Amino acid sequence: MGLPFVVLAAATSIMYKNMGISDSQIAFWTSLIMLPWTLKPLWGPFLEMFKTKKFFVYTTQIFTGVLFGLVGISLQLDHFFSISISVLAIVAISGATHDTAADGVYLNELSPKQQAQYVGWQGAFYNIAKVLSSGVLVYAAGELEKRIGITNAWMIVMFSYGIIMVLLGIYNMRMLPSGGEAKSVHSVKESVDTLKDVIVTFFQKKHIWFSLCFIVFYRFAEGQAIKITPLFFKASRAEGGLGLSTSQIGVLYGVAGAIAFVLGSLAAGYFVSNKGLTRKTLIVLCCFFNIPFAAYAFLAIILPVNVYVIGAAVAIEYFGYGFGFVGIILFIMQNIAPGKYKMAHYAFASGLLNLGFMIPSMVSGFVSDYLGYREFFIWVLIATIPAFIVTWLVPLHKVEEEVVAVETTEEVAIA
């Protein structure tokens, strides 16, 4: 699930930066092409009607792998930016479809208690993509750039992404549980009626508007910081950046960031499984998620030369990110997804979650260019305030309430 998203959100930023594209162009286009992760609810319900969830998981993985290969080839062309961005947009559609199906497997195969128990592991494995993409393969790209040039280096990296996705697709074709059989559909009208019912029942959920505000604003600061951070690391010191090489960035993300993130995700999983999703635990998770962005503000102000200081800042932010991101995932699973259309409603919520990331990311390049890196990361700290407000105010309810309500509705309908 994580690899296509992380490649589009982070790795491509470094690639295009090295190939001479401006920060504002990079931030805008690599954010815009992630729109399918927001729009996936529009076709998510149709995945409930055909084949199995497993089928859509492995087919989109293989298709995404082929597309990454085409991205690698496109880098050799004269108009590489427009062509590669177009292919990456198709990657986003495939990746968003894959995520909807994979979430359906998770939700349908596990009980609410198991969902809470393993959400930390899910987050850890999802974000192993950060280790592989932003760490290992970015480091490899940096080393290859010195030997075969930037274009050839990133072509090989894109081929590597493709091979990994194809192999995962073949593996999951054999090993993944089905995630539930498709519902019988006899006409296009019936499909459209089902989609309408999905939308109507979604917005009829208890406290839905409060919940939507929460999932949109929880990532408001992150959407800005995550997009600009690798560009800040790469930019020269004359431009207010840290002047790191591609390989150094790969090591920072792949070692310091990776270890910290996995530890944060696992710690959060055990934390919420023991405490449950209460107001107090949600506020703690929000603090872990947002306050560590101060580490990047520190780097932008001090501009340290010592790579260990930079690595420590990355580790602090990644631990907080891994710990805090569990909160929003579990909130969606237990406060929004339960009901008649579990997978489709999870897709709606996670799509809007991506919107809270995408819109700030799209404008972050323009804001960074206008303010400069130091003032930009100070602004990011100010941008965390909405997350704390919505976390304090959003109503919470137990999973059992939603389950009982659905079962009661179905019993009445049968009667």
N, C-alpha and C positions, 0 to 999 in steps of 0.2 A: 504493500500500500504506500509506503513512504517514498520509495525511490523516484517515481515520476514527479511527485510533488516537490521533493527536495532538489532534484535536478533543475526544474523550472524556477523554483524560488531562490536558489542560491548558486549552484554550480555554474549555470549559464551566465550569471552576473559577472563572475570572475572571467569566464571565457570571453565574453563580449568586451569586458574592460581591457583585456590583453590584446584584443583585436582592434582596438581604437575607437569603440563606440562610447559616446558620452554618458555620464551618470544619469542624466534626466531621461535619455532615450532608453537606457537599460532598465531603469526602475519602472518606467511607464509600460513598455511593451512586455517585459517579462512578468509584470503583474496582470496586465490586461488579458494575456493568453490563459491565465488561470481562472477565467470566468466560468468555465464548465464546472468547476468544483462548487460554484454557487448555483448554477442552473440545473445541476443534476437531478433535483426533485422533479423537473418537468418530464424526464424520461425514466426516473427511478421506479415509479409505480408499474411501468410496463415490464420491468424485470421480475415482478411478482407473478407474471402471467405466462411466461415462457421458460421452458427448460427448467434447470435448477440454478440456485445461486452459484454452485460450484462451476457450472458450465461457463457462466459469464466471467468468473474469476480467472480461469486458466486461458480462455480465448483472448481476453483483453491483455493478459500478461504477454502472450506470444505476439499479439499484434503490436503492442507497445515496443517490444524488443525490435521488431522489424523497422518500426518508425525511427527509433534511435539510430539504427544503421543508416537510414536515409538522411538524418540530420548530419551525421558524420560526413557523408558524401557531399552534401550541400555546402559545407564549409570551404570546399575547393572551388566553388563557382564565384563569378564576378559579383553577383548580387546576393552574396551569402547571407546577409543579415535578414532581408525580407523573406528569402526562401526558407531559411532555417527556422525563423520565427513562425512561419505558416505551418511547417511540419510539426513544430513543437505545440502549436495550437491543437492539432489533431491528437498529439500525445496527451494533451490535457483532457480532451473528450474521452479518450480511451481510459485514462487513469481515473477520471471521475466516475465513469461507469463501473470500473473495477472496484473502486472504493465502496460504492453502494452495494454491490453484490457481496463483497467481503464482510462489510458490516452486517449484512443480512445473515451470513453464516454464523458470525459471532453471537448475534442476538438470538437467533433461533436454536442454536446448539447448546447455549449456556443458560442456566437459571440466573435470576437477578443476583443471588448471592455469589455465584461463580463469576458473573460479570464484574462485580466489585472486587472479588479476590484477584482476578487476573488482569484488571485494567492497567495495573502498573506494568505487568509483563507486556501487555499489548502496546502500551506507550513506549516501552523500552525497545521492542522489536521494530515498531514503526520508525522510531528515530535512530535505529541502527543505520538506516538510510543516510542519516546525517554523517555518521562515521565513515561509511563507505564512499558516499558521494563527496561531501565537503572535506573529508579527511584523506582517505587512502587514494582515491582517484584524482583529487585535486593535486595532491603531492606528486602523484605519478605524472600528471600533466606538466607540473612545474619542472620536473626532472627531464621529461621528454622535450620540453620547449628548448632546453639548452642544446639538445643533440640534433633534433630534426625540425625545429621551428614550431611556432605557435599553432599554425593551421593543422599541420600533420599530427601534432601532439594531441590536440583536442579531437581530431577525427578518430584517433585510436581510442581515446577515452569514451567517445560516444559509441563506438563499436563495442566497447567493454560493457557499457550500460545495456546495450541491446542483447548481448550474449547472456548476461545475468538474468534479464527479464524472460528470455526464451527458456532458459534452464528452469527458472522458477515455475513457468507455465507447465512445462513437462512434468515437474515434480508434483505440482498440485493437481494435475490431471489424474494422478494415481492415488494421492494421499489425502486430499481434502474431503471432509464430510460434505454431504449434499447441501446442507443448509435449508432443506425443505423443498418439497415438490412444487411445481407451478400450479397456479389456480386455473381452472378450465375457463377459456374465453372463446366465444363463438362468433363474435363480430367486432368490427371496429367501433361501432356504437357502444357496445358493452365495455370495451377498453376505455373509451372516452368517459363513459359514465363512472367507471371505477376511478379514473383519475380525478374527476370532479368530487367524488365521494372522499378520496384521499385528502384533497385540498380543504374541503368543508370540515371534515372531522378534525383535521390538524388545527384549524383556527377556532374550533369549538373547545379545544382543550383548556382545562382550568389554568388561569393566570398566564395564558400563552403570550400576551403582549409584554408582560414583565419579563418572561423568560427570553423572548426574542431580543429585547434590549440588553439583557445580560450577556447572551452569547455574541452579540455584535460588538459590544464595548469592552468585553473581557480582553480582547486581543488588539485593541486600538493602538496601544503604544508599541506592541510587538511588531505589528505590520510595518511600522516605520523603521524601527531599529534594525530588524533582521535583514531588511533589504539593503540598507546603507552600510552596515557594519563591514562586510567583506570589501566593499569599495573603499571605505575608510582605511582598512588595513592595507590595501594595495596602493592607495594614493601616496604620492611623494610627500616628504616632510615640508617641502616648500608650499604644498597645497593644503597643509594642515593634517595630512594623513600620517600613518606610521611607517610607510615605505617598505613594507614587507614583501618578500618574494612569494610567488605562487606556492612554492614548496613549503615555505614557512607557514603560510596560511593553512595548508593541508595538514601539517603536523599539529598546529594549534587545535584545529577542529577535530582531527582524527585521534589525538591522544588526550589532551586536557579536556576538550569538550566532550569527547566520547565517554570517558570514564565518569566524568561528573554527571552527564545526562543519564546514563544507565543507573547510577546510584540514586539519583534523584527520583527517577521513575519508579524504581523498585521500592524505595522508602515510602513514596506516596501511596503506592498500592497497598502496602501493609498498614499505613496510617489510616486510610479511608475504610479498609476492610474491618479494622478494629473500632474505629470511632463512628463509622457511618457518615453519610452526607448530611451534616447538620449546618446550621448557620455558622457556628464557631469554626468547624473544620473548613468550610468554604472560604471564610475570611483568611484563615491561615494559608490556604492554597493560593489565594489571590495575592497575598503578600509575597509568597515565595516566587510567584510568577512575574510580578511587576517590579518590585524593589531592586532586584539585581541588575536592572538596566542602568543603575547608578555606576556600575563597574565600567561601562562604556563611556559614560560622561567623564569619569575619572581619567580614562585613557586619552580622551580627546583634549582634556585640559592640561594634563601633565606631559603627554607625548613621550612616554618612557622609551628608552632604548633597549633595556633589559628584556629579553624575550620571555624570561620566567615570570616577570611582573605581568606581561601581557597575557601569558598563559593562565596565570592565576585569575585574572579578570574574566577570561573566557570560561574557566571552570566554574566560577561563582555564578555567572549568568546561566550557564547550561544546567547546573544543578538545580537552580531555581526554576528554570524552564521545564525540566523533566518532572520536578515535583509539582509545580503549579498547573501544568497542562492536564494532568489527571483530573483535576477538579471540573474543568469544562466538559471533558468527555463523559465522566460519570454523571454529571448534571443532565446532559442530553439523554443518556441511556435511561436514567431513572425518573426524570421529570417531564420528558417530552416524548420519547420513543414508545413507551408502553401503550398498547392499544390494539385496535383491529389491524392497522397497517404498520407494524413495527418497523420494518425495513424502510418503507417509503417515508415515514415520519422522521426516522433518524436521518434520512437523506436530506429532507427539508431543513432540519435543524443544523446539520453539519454544513449544508450549503450556505446558510446564512452565517455560520461561524466563519467560513472562508471569506464571505463578503466583508466581515469585520477585519479581516487580514488584508484583503485585496485592495480595497479603496485607499486606506492609508499608504499601502505600498506604492500604488500608482502615482501618488503625489509626493512621495517622500524624496524623490530625486530632485524635483523642483524646489522643495523646501530646503533640502540640503545645499543645493547650489546657491540659493538666496542667502541662507544664514551662515553657511560655513559649517564644517564638521563639529567644532566645539559647541557653538550655540545650538546646533541641531540636536545633539544628544542631551543638552540641558532641556530643550523643548520636549524631548521624548519623556523625560521624568515628569514634566507637567502633564503630558498626555496620558499618564497612568491614572490620573484622578477619576475619570469616568468609570474605570474598572472598579475602584473601591466603592463608589457610590452605588452602582448597580448590584454589586455583591452584597452590600449591606441591606438593600431594599427588596431584592427579588424573593418572592414567596417560594417556599419549599414544601413539598408534600411527599409522603412515603410512597414507595412503589406499590405497596399493597392496595392503596386507595384506587390507583388507576386500574390495577388488575381486576379488583372486585367490581368496579364500575363497568368495565368491558364485559366481564362474565355475566353481570346482571342484565346488561343490554342485550346480549346474545340469547339469554334465557327467555327474556320477554319476547324477542323476535321469534324464537322457536315456538313459544306458547301461542 
